[in-house]
Amino acid sequence: MKYILVGLSCAVLGLLFFFASIYYKGQQAEKIGFLAQENAELFVRDHSPTLGSDDAKVFIVEFMDPACETCAAFAPFVKQIMAANPGKIKLVIRYAPFHDGADNFVKILEAARMQGKYWETLDVMFKSQGVWANHGHYQPERLWDLIPRAGVDIEQIRKDMHDPAIAKIIEQDMADVKTLNVQKTPGYFVNGKPLQVFGYKQLQQLIQSELDAQYPK
């Protein structure tokens, strides 16, 4: 009888924990959804790089790190979804350089943006990531050999990446990372709603739910 009672107690505690977890996640989603309406700048800053139509009603906000392997893996997936829904989705890039030394990779990206080569440089970085950032083994010198493929002036990037304005961008994004409780990359929000369970299928479902809501058939 004693063991049965212990077993029942454990089961009840397990259920309570499960429902408490669901409630907490729901509260978090509701809170962040509210922030999206009342404090939209937390998600989209004036300095944030964007891709897609200005008329789009679905915003994918991605907190990313150029040295993050998962960020590189998800980039083509997000672009495929955007291509399948032309004009309806806008991608917003925010920075969460959690890896050691990743600030410098963000600075290179932002310096490339000054030359109008942001997306080209990010594409080169992601595609060559296995060369210069394989499993956290960073070799920045190898990246310098690769980014000319993006059509950038390397010497100009070496100068521009030290612009104090770029450091301020990273500082602001990291402050928003803290406010929104982003703990890993890539961190996705779709119209202010966080991707609570990470995965390709889950991200696609979250995006589709917002597409259905914003573009009813």
C-alpha positions as MATLAB code, in Angstrom:
seq = 'MKYILVGLSCAVLGLLFFFASIYYKGQQAEKIGFLAQENAELFVRDHSPTLGSDDAKVFIVEFMDPACETCAAFAPFVKQIMAANPGKIKLVIRYAPFHDGADNFVKILEAARMQGKYWETLDVMFKSQGVWANHGHYQPERLWDLIPRAGVDIEQIRKDMHDPAIAKIIEQDMADVKTLNVQKTPGYFVNGKPLQVFGYKQLQQLIQSELDAQYPK';
ca = [
       0.000    0.000    0.000;
       2.877    2.317    0.898;
       4.487    1.848   -2.513;
       1.174    2.472   -4.260;
       0.740    5.759   -2.405;
       4.280    6.805   -3.267;
       3.673    5.922   -6.903;
       0.418    7.877   -6.982;
       2.088   10.856   -5.335;
       4.849   10.833   -7.961;
       2.280   10.602  -10.750;
       0.298   13.534   -9.356;
       3.447   15.613   -8.960;
       4.452   14.754  -12.510;
       1.073   15.890  -13.848;
       1.224   19.082  -11.827;
       4.679   19.829  -13.205;
       3.501   19.104  -16.769;
       0.499   21.420  -16.573;
       2.506   24.091  -14.756;
       5.052   23.974  -17.562;
       2.342   24.391  -20.210;
       0.806   27.266  -18.247;
       4.185   28.980  -17.887;
       4.938   28.686  -21.605;
       1.484   30.034  -22.405;
       2.028   32.971  -20.092;
       5.414   33.634  -21.678;
       3.910   33.571  -25.171;
       1.129   35.921  -24.076;
       3.640   38.256  -22.422;
       5.888   38.380  -25.478;
       2.898   38.809  -27.779;
       1.958   41.836  -25.700;
       5.490   43.179  -25.962;
       5.316   42.794  -29.724;
       2.356   45.160  -29.805;
       3.399   47.624  -27.130;
       7.185   47.535  -27.596;
       7.769   46.569  -31.201;
      11.286   48.019  -31.067;
      12.348   45.081  -28.898;
      11.905   42.927  -31.976;
      12.719   45.278  -34.845;
      15.261   48.032  -34.292;
      16.017   50.726  -36.858;
      19.443   49.140  -37.358;
      18.122   45.596  -37.922;
      18.918   44.038  -41.326;
      15.733   42.898  -43.052;
      14.887   40.748  -46.038;
      11.504   40.680  -47.761;
       8.644   42.996  -48.622;
       7.877   46.049  -46.504;
       4.208   45.179  -46.985;
       4.587   41.714  -45.447;
       2.258   40.949  -42.534;
       4.336   38.097  -41.094;
       7.606   39.014  -39.414;
      10.198   36.374  -38.589;
      12.626   37.823  -36.070;
      15.754   35.704  -35.763;
      18.365   36.205  -33.078;
      21.451   34.648  -34.615;
      25.184   34.175  -34.260;
      27.301   33.953  -37.456;
      29.376   31.203  -35.785;
      26.290   29.134  -34.892;
      26.061   25.896  -36.889;
      22.312   25.613  -36.365;
      21.821   29.169  -37.633;
      23.644   28.195  -40.814;
      21.537   25.042  -41.150;
      18.229   26.894  -40.752;
      19.038   29.799  -43.106;
      18.128   27.950  -46.354;
      14.997   26.531  -44.698;
      13.704   29.996  -43.800;
      14.474   31.292  -47.287;
      12.541   28.387  -48.808;
       9.478   29.271  -46.739;
       9.808   32.919  -47.794;
      10.130   31.951  -51.453;
       6.999   29.804  -51.170;
       5.077   32.802  -49.801;
       6.257   35.765  -51.902;
       5.606   39.180  -50.418;
       4.023   37.826  -47.242;
       7.051   37.312  -44.969;
       9.753   39.660  -43.762;
      12.906   38.327  -42.078;
      14.525   40.485  -39.406;
      18.027   39.644  -38.202;
      19.075   40.386  -34.640;
      22.397   39.468  -33.052;
      23.071   37.100  -30.184;
      26.831   36.448  -30.463;
      27.014   33.872  -27.682;
      30.110   32.086  -29.015;
      33.536   33.320  -27.932;
      34.815   35.923  -30.363;
      31.547   36.011  -32.312;
      31.328   39.788  -31.830;
      34.087   40.117  -34.416;
      32.140   38.085  -36.965;
      29.125   40.355  -36.439;
      31.385   43.374  -36.935;
      32.603   41.954  -40.238;
      28.986   41.488  -41.330;
      28.028   45.021  -40.392;
      31.116   46.411  -42.135;
      30.068   44.478  -45.251;
      26.633   46.078  -44.964;
      28.300   49.476  -45.365;
      29.336   48.240  -48.813;
      25.848   46.966  -49.600;
      27.003   43.349  -49.328;
      25.354   42.180  -46.128;
      23.366   39.181  -47.367;
      26.099   38.093  -49.749;
      28.621   38.105  -46.892;
      26.299   36.261  -44.517;
      25.711   33.638  -47.202;
      29.467   33.141  -47.657;
      29.958   32.931  -43.898;
      27.295   30.292  -43.450;
      28.342   28.208  -46.435;
      32.019   28.239  -45.404;
      31.397   27.905  -41.686;
      32.826   24.397  -41.642;
      36.182   25.871  -42.691;
      36.546   28.763  -40.236;
      34.286   27.753  -37.324;
      34.092   23.978  -37.340;
      32.650   22.768  -34.007;
      33.735   25.897  -32.176;
      37.298   25.783  -33.498;
      37.478   29.349  -34.779;
      40.039   30.309  -37.385;
      39.220   33.918  -38.323;
      42.239   34.137  -40.598;
      40.634   31.527  -42.852;
      37.441   33.598  -43.015;
      39.380   36.563  -44.362;
      40.495   34.362  -47.240;
      36.899   33.428  -48.033;
      34.750   36.560  -47.757;
      36.133   38.178  -50.944;
      33.686   35.759  -52.611;
      30.962   38.170  -51.458;
      32.469   40.911  -53.606;
      33.636   43.090  -50.720;
      36.654   45.320  -50.203;
      38.541   43.454  -47.461;
      40.763   46.341  -46.393;
      37.749   48.602  -46.039;
      36.007   45.997  -43.909;
      39.063   45.762  -41.644;
      38.716   49.507  -41.025;
      34.930   49.814  -40.836;
      34.419   46.907  -38.444;
      35.868   49.048  -35.647;
      33.236   51.760  -36.087;
      31.759   52.498  -32.617;
      28.279   52.470  -34.162;
      28.620   48.737  -34.804;
      29.548   48.081  -31.178;
      26.395   49.969  -30.157;
      24.276   47.753  -32.424;
      25.633   44.640  -30.729;
      25.137   46.193  -27.298;
      21.495   47.038  -28.045;
      20.742   43.620  -29.496;
      22.250   41.893  -26.484;
      20.121   44.067  -24.191;
      17.030   42.916  -26.123;
      18.279   39.328  -25.919;
      18.174   39.659  -22.150;
      14.736   41.298  -22.097;
      13.230   38.640  -24.366;
      15.030   35.824  -22.543;
      16.744   34.460  -25.645;
      19.056   31.745  -24.362;
      20.276   30.034  -27.524;
      20.633   30.585  -31.240;
      18.849   30.705  -33.496;
      16.057   32.227  -31.434;
      12.883   32.757  -33.459;
       9.840   34.951  -32.924;
       7.026   35.058  -35.472;
       4.889   38.175  -35.105;
       6.145   38.356  -31.546;
       5.335   34.739  -30.715;
       8.342   32.664  -29.606;
       9.218   29.287  -31.062;
       8.805   27.332  -27.840;
       9.762   23.860  -29.092;
      12.722   24.050  -31.441;
      12.688   22.228  -34.771;
      12.101   22.612  -38.496;
       8.539   21.324  -38.320;
       7.672   23.473  -35.311;
       9.049   26.629  -36.954;
       7.148   25.912  -40.156;
       3.930   25.376  -38.192;
       4.366   28.638  -36.274;
       4.980   30.567  -39.493;
       2.048   28.890  -41.218;
      -0.305   29.695  -38.347;
       0.560   33.383  -38.697;
       0.228   33.232  -42.484;
      -3.233   31.721  -42.085;
      -4.190   34.396  -39.559;
      -2.859   37.338  -41.577;
      -3.851   36.081  -45.027;
      -7.160   34.199  -44.580;
      -8.368   32.430  -47.693;
];
